[in-house]
Amino acid sequence: MATELLWVLSENTYTGVYGRIGTQSLAAMALTYPLQSMIFGLTGGLAAAAIPIMGDHLGHQRRDAALGDARLLLRIGMGGAVLLGAGLALVAPLYVDLYSVDHTAATQATAVLRILAVYLVFKVANQVISGGILPAGGDSRFQLLSESLAAWLVGVPLALAGAFIWLLSLPWVYAMLSLEEVVRFLIVRHRFGSGKWMRITA
């Protein structure tokens, strides 16, 4: 509950920042949300699949099998993210053209989608690890700390600094706040590799 609450608060903070940059920026981000929902709804299946798979292995004390399948799910997610990101970068302008918006909002929306394409592999990896593997292993406390620290110590400060101190445009602000995904990936990937997320008794 705490993890979801802090995540929602950080996302609302980002939306507030987009709105303060300007109505065109807020409109540009709104254009990207349906496509983002489709992508993360698709990749979220891997995180959902990890929970019963890991739960079955760990419930039967099969640590090696759990780690092997977790690695497989992560490879599938990251490989799929690379392909999805490449496709997203190509179709971004075509998708934005479906909407009747002014040139500035359309240009910003296209740029945001292409930035998302670059970060997509980290976002999906985090989705699989933090949304499926860590909770399945009973490592919810680490999930809370990693997601909260990345958002509130990296993403939110960079978003606020980019928008209100450096007065950057929406694409730059989005690129900066998305660095939280890279930081989070480095944290959770180390935890995943250590095997400490498998919090079961022998």
Secondary structure by P-SEA (a helix, b strand, c coil): caaaaaaaaaaaaaaaaaaaacaaaaaaaaaaaaaaaaaaaaaaaaaaaaaaaaaaaaaacaaaaaaaaaaaaaaaaaaaaaaaaaaaaaaaaaaaacccccaaaaaaaaaaaaaaaaaaaaaaaaaaacccccccccaaaaaaaaaaaaaaacaaaaaaaacccccccaaaaaaaaaaaaaaaaaaaaaaaaacccccccc
